[in-house]
Amino acid sequence: MKHLLYALLMLTSVASALELPATDGKTHDPAAAGDKKAVVLFFVSPFCSTTRPFMPEINQIAADYSDRVVVYLVHSDPEITTEVALEHAILSEVKATVLLDKEQALAKQLKAKITPEAVVLSPKAETLYQGRINDLYLGPTKRQRAATTKDLRDALDAILSGKPVPTLQHEAQGCKISSMK
């Protein structure tokens, strides 16, 4: 009985692997860290005015950490086509792989609700951090002149040095991920 239960658990975990299409024409498992220490998922939308001011920091985080973590941009709006996501990536000079989560399977699994929102997964696909990138926005329409914190960078630095992520994780501020119709 124990072996049957173990086999069923293993089958369930393999079956729950999620493959998403990307603008590079390939499919990717957004939870697969490979030989890296974590996966960083940025839920974004080209239709969200709050996303735009974060794109330079998102790109800089990708540049600064991509040798140690896997970085993806994720579009979970069902209306976003590959062409729109690709155009957004070109205009924003995105270097990370851009995933399309049109069915919102990843967003639902991780309970991502806002763009831009960052989620950091361990190599075992455990959520280590979820929330804002920094405090550029203190509320949905309350923007500061400049960010005074670096929440996501602090979390990544802790993860990469084997320390626990700070327990206070602030919610992301921005646009709600649109629901499926």
N, CA, C and O of each residue as an XYZ file, in Angstrom:
724
protein
N       0.832     -1.192      0.000
C       0.000      0.000      0.000
C       0.875      1.254      0.000
O       0.578      2.226     -0.695
N       1.957      1.225      0.785
C       2.867      2.363      0.874
C       3.477      2.669     -0.488
O       3.604      3.831     -0.874
N       3.858      1.602     -1.224
C       4.468      1.775     -2.538
C       3.465      2.349     -3.544
O       3.827      3.164     -4.393
N       2.218      1.924     -3.443
C       1.175      2.420     -4.332
C       0.943      3.910     -4.092
O       0.799      4.680     -5.042
N       0.905      4.313     -2.829
C       0.719      5.715     -2.485
C       1.899      6.553     -2.991
O       1.699      7.641     -3.531
N       3.119      6.052     -2.817
C       4.312      6.755     -3.286
C       4.279      6.900     -4.807
O       4.577      7.973     -5.330
N       3.923      5.839     -5.514
C       3.850      5.886     -6.973
C       2.798      6.886     -7.431
O       3.012      7.610     -8.404
N       1.665      6.933     -6.741
C       0.601      7.877     -7.071
C       1.063      9.315     -6.841
O       0.774     10.197     -7.650
N       1.771      9.550     -5.755
C       2.309     10.889     -5.473
C       3.312     11.312     -6.537
O       3.285     12.456     -6.988
N       4.186     10.414     -6.940
C       5.179     10.727     -7.961
C       4.507     11.026     -9.306
O       4.915     11.944    -10.017
N       3.492     10.260     -9.644
C       2.761     10.467    -10.884
C       2.060     11.813    -10.867
O       2.045     12.516    -11.877
N       1.475     12.183     -9.727
C       0.796     13.462     -9.590
C       1.768     14.615     -9.750
O       1.439     15.594    -10.421
N       2.949     14.538     -9.161
C       3.894     15.651     -9.261
C       4.420     15.791    -10.689
O       4.626     16.911    -11.156
N       4.637     14.695    -11.378
C       5.084     14.772    -12.770
C       3.962     15.334    -13.633
O       4.211     16.151    -14.519
N       2.735     14.906    -13.383
C       1.598     15.368    -14.179
C       1.309     16.843    -13.930
O       0.725     17.504    -14.789
N       1.704     17.374    -12.772
C       1.397     18.761    -12.469
C       2.431     19.727    -13.043
O       2.294     20.941    -12.888
N       3.466     19.203    -13.704
C       4.449     20.083    -14.331
C       3.735     20.927    -15.381
O       2.907     20.424    -16.139
N       4.059     22.188    -15.416
C       3.369     23.127    -16.279
C       4.319     23.593    -17.378
O       5.428     24.044    -17.090
N       3.906     23.491    -18.592
C       4.684     23.977    -19.733
C       3.922     25.144    -20.339
O       2.741     25.020    -20.663
N       4.600     26.278    -20.492
C       3.967     27.453    -21.082
C       4.684     27.844    -22.363
O       5.906     27.726    -22.452
N       3.931     28.311    -23.362
C       4.570     28.793    -24.583
C       5.275     30.120    -24.317
O       4.887     30.879    -23.428
N       6.308     30.382    -25.096
C       7.073     31.612    -24.949
C       7.189     32.317    -26.293
O       6.908     31.735    -27.340
N       7.603     33.562    -26.248
C       7.762     34.330    -27.480
C       8.932     33.832    -28.315
O       9.072     34.226    -29.473
N       9.781     32.967    -27.746
C      10.895     32.399    -28.514
C      10.476     31.174    -29.319
O      11.306     30.541    -29.972
N       9.166     30.836    -29.272
C       8.649     29.707    -30.033
C       8.766     28.375    -29.319
O       8.313     27.358    -29.843
N       9.355     28.354    -28.150
C       9.519     27.122    -27.379
C       8.517     27.096    -26.234
O       7.822     28.079    -25.981
N       8.450     25.948    -25.537
C       7.682     25.877    -24.291
C       8.678     25.743    -23.152
O       9.759     25.177    -23.313
N       8.295     26.274    -22.003
C       9.174     26.262    -20.836
C       8.384     25.865    -19.596
O       7.198     26.171    -19.475
N       9.050     25.186    -18.688
C       8.484     24.889    -17.378
C       8.899     26.035    -16.464
O      10.073     26.145    -16.113
N       7.950     26.895    -16.070
C       8.317     28.076    -15.289
C       8.824     27.768    -13.885
O       9.300     28.671    -13.197
N       8.734     26.532    -13.450
C       9.224     26.168    -12.125
C      10.579     25.467    -12.184
O      11.154     25.152    -11.142
N      11.092     25.222    -13.378
C      12.347     24.478    -13.517
C      13.540     25.420    -13.343
O      13.764     26.315    -14.157
N      14.289     25.205    -12.283
C      15.453     26.043    -11.993
C      16.708     25.532    -12.680
O      17.692     26.264    -12.787
N      16.692     24.285    -13.149
C      17.897     23.710    -13.750
C      19.020     23.696    -12.733
O      18.841     23.194    -11.623
N      20.174     24.240    -13.090
C      21.309     24.270    -12.160
C      21.387     25.599    -11.396
O      22.387     25.874    -10.732
N      20.336     26.421    -11.490
C      20.305     27.721    -10.813
C      19.694     27.574     -9.417
O      19.091     26.549     -9.101
N      19.854     28.592     -8.599
C      19.404     28.538     -7.205
C      17.946     28.924     -6.999
O      17.396     28.703     -5.920
N      17.308     29.502     -8.027
C      15.908     29.920     -7.898
C      15.363     30.299     -9.268
O      16.098     30.411    -10.249
N      14.043     30.495     -9.299
C      13.348     30.992    -10.483
C      12.635     32.275    -10.069
O      11.926     32.300     -9.063
N      12.825     33.342    -10.847
C      12.135     34.607    -10.599
C      11.104     34.792    -11.701
O      11.437     34.800    -12.886
N       9.855     34.941    -11.297
C       8.753     35.161    -12.226
C       8.232     36.577    -12.028
O       7.848     36.950    -10.920
N       8.218     37.356    -13.087
C       7.647     38.691    -13.051
C       6.323     38.644    -13.806
O       6.312     38.461    -15.023
N       5.221     38.807    -13.105
C       3.921     38.891    -13.755
C       3.758     40.333    -14.213
O       3.771     41.252    -13.393
N       3.604     40.537    -15.522
C       3.550     41.872    -16.105
C       2.403     41.968    -17.108
O       1.809     40.963    -17.497
N       2.108     43.198    -17.516
C       1.127     43.421    -18.567
C       1.490     44.687    -19.316
O       1.776     45.714    -18.700
N       1.480     44.623    -20.651
C       1.747     45.840    -21.420
C       0.597     46.840    -21.317
O       0.756     48.006    -21.678
N      -0.558     46.391    -20.828
C      -1.732     47.249    -20.695
C      -1.804     47.934    -19.333
O      -2.703     48.741    -19.095
N      -0.874     47.623    -18.444
C      -0.876     48.186    -17.097
C       0.136     49.332    -17.023
O       1.335     49.122    -17.209
N      -0.348     50.522    -16.754
C       0.547     51.679    -16.697
C       1.543     51.575    -15.542
O       2.588     52.226    -15.573
N       1.240     50.783    -14.543
C       2.171     50.606    -13.422
C       3.347     49.720    -13.826
O       4.436     49.861    -13.269
N       3.156     48.822    -14.768
C       4.238     47.941    -15.207
C       5.373     48.737    -15.843
O       6.545     48.459    -15.588
N       5.037     49.713    -16.657
C       6.033     50.461    -17.429
C       7.180     51.022    -16.583
O       8.339     50.816    -16.943
N       6.907     51.724    -15.469
C       8.019     52.273    -14.690
C       8.916     51.214    -14.041
O      10.049     51.513    -13.664
N       8.420     49.986    -13.909
C       9.210     48.916    -13.303
C      10.098     48.185    -14.303
O      11.017     47.474    -13.897
N       9.846     48.341    -15.588
C      10.587     47.568    -16.582
C      12.102     47.789    -16.530
O      12.839     46.813    -16.666
N      12.611     49.009    -16.343
C      14.073     49.145    -16.218
C      14.645     48.348    -15.042
O      15.706     47.737    -15.171
N      13.955     48.350    -13.902
C      14.434     47.584    -12.739
C      14.309     46.085    -12.988
O      15.194     45.321    -12.601
N      13.232     45.657    -13.623
C      13.078     44.239    -13.970
C      14.232     43.801    -14.869
O      14.834     42.750    -14.649
N      14.535     44.607    -15.876
C      15.649     44.283    -16.779
C      16.987     44.270    -16.047
O      17.840     43.428    -16.325
N      17.172     45.199    -15.115
C      18.433     45.250    -14.377
C      18.563     44.053    -13.429
O      19.651     43.499    -13.271
N      17.468     43.664    -12.809
C      17.488     42.468    -11.953
C      17.833     41.246    -12.794
O      18.638     40.413    -12.378
N      17.228     41.134    -13.978
C      17.540     40.008    -14.868
C      19.027     40.021    -15.212
O      19.674     38.974    -15.188
N      19.576     41.189    -15.530
C      20.994     41.288    -15.883
C      21.895     40.962    -14.688
O      22.911     40.283    -14.839
N      21.525     41.440    -13.518
C      22.363     41.266    -12.328
C      22.336     39.852    -11.749
O      23.310     39.418    -11.133
N      21.223     39.126    -11.943
C      21.057     37.840    -11.271
C      20.942     36.635    -12.201
O      20.933     35.502    -11.718
N      20.853     36.835    -13.516
C      20.559     35.707    -14.411
C      21.655     34.651    -14.461
O      21.422     33.557    -14.975
N      22.828     34.944    -13.947
C      23.857     33.909    -13.877
C      23.597     32.934    -12.724
O      24.192     31.857    -12.666
N      22.700     33.324    -11.804
C      22.421     32.485    -10.626
C      20.970     32.071    -10.479
O      20.662     31.139     -9.737
N      20.070     32.759    -11.184
C      18.641     32.426    -11.130
C      18.069     32.437    -12.544
O      18.610     33.093    -13.434
N      16.981     31.713    -12.743
C      16.250     31.739    -14.005
C      15.240     32.877    -13.896
O      14.567     33.013    -12.875
N      15.131     33.688    -14.936
C      14.219     34.828    -14.917
C      13.233     34.722    -16.080
O      13.621     34.519    -17.231
N      11.941     34.867    -15.747
C      10.888     34.869    -16.752
C       9.980     36.072    -16.551
O       9.723     36.474    -15.416
N       9.498     36.642    -17.632
C       8.369     37.561    -17.604
C       7.158     36.727    -17.958
O       7.223     35.890    -18.859
N       6.051     36.942    -17.261
C       4.851     36.149    -17.495
C       3.677     37.072    -17.798
O       3.363     37.975    -17.022
N       3.038     36.833    -18.936
C       1.814     37.544    -19.308
C       0.650     36.606    -19.030
O       0.496     35.591    -19.709
N      -0.179     36.939    -18.030
C      -1.312     36.076    -17.673
C      -2.652     36.658    -18.094
O      -3.699     36.179    -17.657
N      -2.635     37.669    -18.924
C      -3.869     38.237    -19.463
C      -4.283     37.387    -20.667
O      -3.503     37.239    -21.608
N      -5.489     36.828    -20.654
C      -5.915     35.968    -21.765
C      -5.985     36.692    -23.111
O      -6.002     36.044    -24.157
N      -6.025     38.011    -23.096
C      -6.106     38.796    -24.328
C      -4.745     39.025    -24.981
O      -4.687     39.475    -26.125
N      -3.650     38.725    -24.284
C      -2.310     39.000    -24.804
C      -1.926     37.920    -25.821
O      -1.899     36.730    -25.508
N      -1.636     38.358    -27.019
C      -1.174     37.441    -28.062
C       0.357     37.377    -28.028
O       1.013     38.189    -27.375
N       0.897     36.414    -28.732
C       2.349     36.310    -28.838
C       2.922     37.592    -29.431
O       3.968     38.070    -28.991
N       2.239     38.148    -30.426
C       2.716     39.366    -31.086
C       2.752     40.539    -30.104
O       3.720     41.300    -30.093
N       1.716     40.695    -29.285
C       1.666     41.788    -28.305
C       2.758     41.604    -27.257
O       3.429     42.565    -26.880
N       2.935     40.377    -26.789
C       3.983     40.106    -25.795
C       5.369     40.360    -26.379
O       6.248     40.893    -25.703
N       5.556     39.977    -27.630
C       6.839     40.202    -28.299
C       7.097     41.692    -28.506
O       8.213     42.167    -28.295
N       6.076     42.423    -28.916
C       6.212     43.874    -29.087
C       6.569     44.542    -27.760
O       7.441     45.409    -27.713
N       5.889     44.133    -26.674
C       6.190     44.667    -25.340
C       7.643     44.369    -24.968
O       8.338     45.230    -24.428
N       8.095     43.164    -25.255
C       9.476     42.778    -24.934
C      10.476     43.611    -25.723
O      11.506     44.022    -25.186
N      10.182     43.858    -26.974
C      11.086     44.658    -27.808
C      11.117     46.107    -27.330
O      12.192     46.679    -27.150
N       9.943     46.701    -27.126
C       9.870     48.099    -26.687
C      10.497     48.307    -25.310
O      11.072     49.361    -25.037
N      10.383     47.291    -24.439
C      10.933     47.390    -23.079
C      12.347     46.835    -22.984
O      12.937     46.811    -21.904
N      12.892     46.388    -24.116
C      14.244     45.842    -24.177
C      14.461     44.683    -23.198
O      15.491     44.599    -22.529
N      13.469     43.798    -23.134
C      13.495     42.658    -22.218
C      14.499     41.617    -22.707
O      14.508     41.247    -23.882
N      15.329     41.159    -21.802
C      16.322     40.130    -22.128
C      15.897     38.750    -21.621
O      16.428     37.735    -22.069
N      14.947     38.712    -20.695
C      14.475     37.446    -20.126
C      13.492     36.769    -21.068
O      12.937     37.412    -21.959
N      13.278     35.488    -20.876
C      12.284     34.741    -21.644
C      10.888     35.213    -21.243
O      10.602     35.390    -20.059
N      10.029     35.413    -22.230
C       8.671     35.902    -21.994
C       7.685     34.756    -22.204
O       7.604     34.184    -23.290
N       6.941     34.431    -21.151
C       5.974     33.329    -21.182
C       4.551     33.849    -21.329
O       4.223     34.942    -20.868
N       3.711     33.046    -21.981
C       2.292     33.362    -22.131
C       1.477     32.378    -21.294
O       1.511     31.170    -21.530
N       0.756     32.899    -20.332
C      -0.075     32.111    -19.410
C      -1.539     32.443    -19.693
O      -2.276     32.853    -18.796
N      -1.951     32.263    -20.950
C      -3.286     32.680    -21.390
C      -4.417     32.017    -20.614
O      -5.479     32.613    -20.432
N      -4.193     30.787    -20.157
C      -5.213     30.079    -19.376
C      -5.106     30.417    -17.891
O      -5.919     29.957    -17.088
N      -4.124     31.206    -17.530
C      -3.868     31.662    -16.166
C      -3.591     30.524    -15.183
O      -3.822     30.659    -13.982
N      -3.098     29.417    -15.704
C      -2.794     28.268    -14.840
C      -1.694     28.610    -13.838
O      -1.806     28.283    -12.657
N      -0.638     29.264    -14.303
C       0.457     29.624    -13.408
C       0.023     30.695    -12.415
O       0.315     30.594    -11.223
N      -0.665     31.711    -12.895
C      -1.140     32.775    -12.005
C      -2.033     32.204    -10.913
O      -1.910     32.584     -9.749
N      -2.927     31.297    -11.280
C      -3.822     30.685    -10.285
C      -3.045     29.807     -9.314
O      -3.292     29.841     -8.108
N      -2.108     29.022     -9.833
C      -1.320     28.128     -8.981
C      -0.533     28.916     -7.943
O      -0.425     28.493     -6.792
N       0.019     30.065     -8.346
C       0.843     30.866     -7.437
C       0.064     31.976     -6.739
O       0.607     32.707     -5.911
N      -1.222     32.091     -7.085
C      -2.085     33.127     -6.517
C      -1.569     34.531     -6.842
O      -1.677     35.447     -6.028
N      -1.009     34.682     -8.037
C      -0.575     35.998     -8.506
C      -1.810     36.765     -8.952
O      -2.637     36.239     -9.696
N      -1.935     38.001     -8.501
C      -3.132     38.772     -8.784
C      -2.856     40.152     -9.371
O      -3.771     40.801     -9.879
N      -1.611     40.606     -9.309
C      -1.270     41.980     -9.667
C      -0.139     42.003    -10.692
O       0.720     41.121    -10.710
N      -0.156     43.028    -11.544
C       1.018     43.295    -12.381
C       1.491     44.695    -12.046
O       0.680     45.620    -11.985
N       2.767     44.869    -11.831
C       3.812     43.851    -11.775
C       3.891     43.214    -10.386
O       3.756     43.895     -9.369
N       4.106     41.927    -10.362
C       4.276     41.161     -9.125
C       5.415     40.179     -9.335
O       5.537     39.575    -10.401
N       6.244     40.022     -8.318
C       7.373     39.100     -8.395
C       7.113     37.873     -7.527
O       6.605     37.980     -6.411
N       7.469     36.717     -8.057
C       7.401     35.467     -7.312
C       8.746     34.767     -7.492
O       9.236     34.623     -8.612
N       9.334     34.336     -6.381
C      10.597     33.603     -6.439
C      10.339     32.184     -5.952
O       9.811     31.974     -4.860
N      10.719     31.212     -6.780
C      10.548     29.802     -6.454
C      11.896     29.149     -6.193
O      12.900     29.488     -6.820
N      11.900     28.213     -5.261
C      13.096     27.411     -5.005
C      13.233     26.372     -6.111
O      12.307     26.194     -6.902
N      14.380     25.679     -6.184
C      14.508     24.589     -7.165
C      13.471     23.478     -6.970
O      13.237     22.683     -7.881
N      12.855     23.421     -5.794
C      11.796     22.441     -5.535
C      10.410     23.035     -5.795
O       9.395     22.439     -5.435
N      10.377     24.209     -6.422
C       9.143     24.916     -6.781
C       8.349     25.411     -5.578
O       7.130     25.569     -5.659
N       9.028     25.656     -4.471
C       8.387     26.244     -3.288
C       8.496     27.760     -3.403
O       9.533     28.285     -3.810
N       7.420     28.461     -3.043
C       7.442     29.917     -3.089
C       8.269     30.446     -1.937
O       7.951     30.214     -0.771
N       9.341     31.163     -2.273
C      10.229     31.746     -1.272
C       9.925     33.224     -1.044
O      10.149     33.751      0.045
N       9.417     33.879     -2.072
C       9.080     35.300     -1.979
C       7.942     35.576     -2.945
O       7.899     35.026     -4.045
N       7.017     36.438     -2.523
C       5.954     36.891     -3.413
C       5.539     38.277     -2.974
O       5.186     38.501     -1.816
N       5.587     39.208     -3.921
C       5.180     40.565     -3.589
C       5.762     41.591     -4.524
O       5.993     41.329     -5.705
N       5.997     42.776     -3.969
C       6.451     43.894     -4.783
C       7.935     43.779     -5.123
O       8.693     43.068     -4.462
N       8.318     44.488     -6.155
C       9.710     44.553     -6.573
C      10.446     45.536     -5.675
O      11.556     45.270     -5.214
N       9.813     46.668     -5.439
C      10.316     47.684     -4.514
C       9.134     48.575     -4.141
O       7.996     48.263     -4.490
N       9.384     49.670     -3.445
C       8.289     50.519     -2.979
C       8.038     51.743     -3.869
O       7.597     52.779     -3.372
N       8.307     51.640     -5.161
C       8.041     52.754     -6.065
C       6.579     53.185     -5.960
O       6.271     54.377     -5.992
N       5.686     52.206     -5.833
C       4.263     52.486     -5.614
C       3.898     52.056     -4.200
O       4.116     50.906     -3.818
N       3.340     52.984     -3.423
C       2.904     52.681     -2.062
C       1.430     52.303     -2.018
O       0.948     51.789     -1.009
N       0.729     52.552     -3.086
C      -0.680     52.221     -3.231
C      -0.982     52.168     -4.720
O      -0.112     52.476     -5.534
N      -2.198     51.782     -5.091
C      -2.519     51.627     -6.511
C      -2.206     52.872     -7.356
O      -1.811     52.746     -8.516
N      -2.377     54.056     -6.792
C      -2.095     55.281     -7.550
C      -1.118     56.201     -6.819
O      -0.972     57.367     -7.186
N      -0.463     55.692     -5.807
C       0.439     56.516     -4.999
C       1.892     56.183     -5.329
O       2.502     55.303     -4.722
N       2.437     56.926     -6.328
C       3.803     56.688     -6.777
C       4.762     57.672     -6.112
O       4.482     58.867     -6.010
N       5.900     57.140     -5.663
C       6.966     57.980     -5.138
C       7.842     58.454     -6.300
O       7.761     57.914     -7.404
N       8.668     59.452     -6.050
C       9.600     59.915     -7.090
C      10.617     58.824     -7.420
O      11.019     58.661     -8.572
N      11.026     58.082     -6.395
C      12.003     57.002     -6.572
C      11.775     55.953     -5.485
O      11.278     56.260     -4.402
N      12.138     54.741     -5.789
C      12.022     53.659     -4.798
C      13.025     53.887     -3.674
O      14.141     54.354     -3.904
N      12.609     53.547     -2.451
C      13.510     53.674     -1.295
C      13.869     52.313     -0.712
O      14.711     52.218      0.181
N      13.227     51.256     -1.220
C      13.544     49.899     -0.771
C      13.893     49.057     -1.985
O      13.668     49.461     -3.125
N      14.441     47.890     -1.725
C      14.747     46.943     -2.796
C      14.318     45.549     -2.342
O      15.133     44.634     -2.226
N      13.040     45.417     -2.095
C      12.462     44.200     -1.525
C      12.890     42.924     -2.243
O      13.378     41.984     -1.617
N      12.706     42.899     -3.563
C      13.030     41.685     -4.317
C      14.530     41.419     -4.301
O      14.945     40.274     -4.121
N      15.338     42.434     -4.481
C      16.796     42.250     -4.446
C      17.238     41.731     -3.070
O      18.107     40.863     -2.981
N      16.639     42.264     -2.008
C      16.972     41.779     -0.658
C      16.628     40.298     -0.516
O      17.393     39.527      0.064
N      15.465     39.907     -1.052
C      15.047     38.504     -0.990
C      16.006     37.626     -1.787
O      16.415     36.565     -1.315
N      16.366     38.064     -2.992
C      17.288     37.279     -3.826
C      18.662     37.166     -3.174
O      19.271     36.096     -3.194
N      19.151     38.256     -2.600
C      20.457     38.219     -1.927
C      20.432     37.232     -0.754
O      21.394     36.497     -0.531
N      19.322     37.227     -0.010
C      19.192     36.278      1.112
C      19.190     34.842      0.591
O      19.908     33.991      1.116
N      18.397     34.572     -0.427
C      18.303     33.217     -1.002
C      19.667     32.753     -1.498
O      20.086     31.629     -1.220
N      20.351     33.615     -2.228
C      21.637     33.248     -2.820
C      22.736     33.061     -1.784
O      23.719     32.367     -2.044
N      22.581     33.670     -0.614
C      23.581     33.479      0.442
C      23.125     32.438      1.470
O      23.749     32.283      2.519
N      22.030     31.725      1.163
C      21.569     30.640      2.032
C      20.867     31.098      3.295
O      20.727     30.323      4.242
N      20.429     32.335      3.322
C      19.725     32.881      4.493
C      18.226     32.900      4.226
O      17.795     32.861      3.074
N      17.431     32.960      5.298
C      15.980     33.039      5.089
C      15.581     34.389      4.485
O      16.205     35.418      4.744
N      14.538     34.349      3.686
C      13.984     35.566      3.092
C      13.306     36.354      4.216
O      12.662     35.758      5.079
N      13.440     37.671      4.217
C      12.738     38.467      5.233
C      11.258     38.104      5.264
O      10.627     37.960      4.217
N      10.716     37.959      6.446
C       9.330     37.498      6.571
C       8.313     38.551      6.173
O       7.212     38.200      5.747
N       8.640     39.825      6.296
C       7.719     40.873      5.895
C       7.799     41.044      4.382
O       8.770     41.587      3.854
N       6.768     40.574      3.702
C       6.717     40.676      2.246
C       5.503     41.520      1.889
O       4.366     41.136      2.163
N       5.752     42.675      1.277
C       4.680     43.605      0.940
C       3.983     43.199     -0.352
O       4.610     42.720     -1.297
N       2.670     43.405     -0.367
C       1.895     43.101     -1.571
C       2.319     44.014     -2.707
O       2.687     45.170     -2.496
N       2.262     43.477     -3.901
C       2.530     44.281     -5.086
C       1.410     45.289     -5.287
O       0.258     45.028     -4.941
N       1.753     46.431     -5.845
C       0.778     47.465     -6.179
C       0.751     47.624     -7.687
O       1.802     47.686     -8.324
N      -0.425     47.691     -8.257
C      -0.504     47.842     -9.702
C      -1.884     47.489    -10.203
O      -2.892     47.817     -9.577
N      -1.920     46.818    -11.338
C      -3.177     46.453    -11.988
C      -3.518     44.995    -11.685
O      -2.636     44.142    -11.595
N      -4.799     44.733    -11.533
C      -5.224     43.344    -11.315
C      -5.047     42.555    -12.601
O      -5.270     43.062    -13.700
N      -4.644     41.308    -12.438
C      -4.581     40.414    -13.591
C      -6.016     40.144    -14.014
O      -6.825     39.679    -13.212
N      -6.336     40.433    -15.270
C      -7.709     40.283    -15.730
C      -8.139     38.826    -15.676
O      -7.349     37.917    -15.933
N      -9.396     38.626    -15.341
C      -9.929     37.274    -15.187
C     -10.311     36.692    -16.548
O     -10.552     37.408    -17.519
N     -10.354     35.374    -16.568
C     -10.816     34.658    -17.766
C     -12.285     34.979    -17.972
O     -13.034     35.167    -17.014
N     -12.681     35.038    -19.221
C     -14.106     35.312    -19.524
C     -14.866     34.039    -19.655
O     -16.071     34.063    -19.907
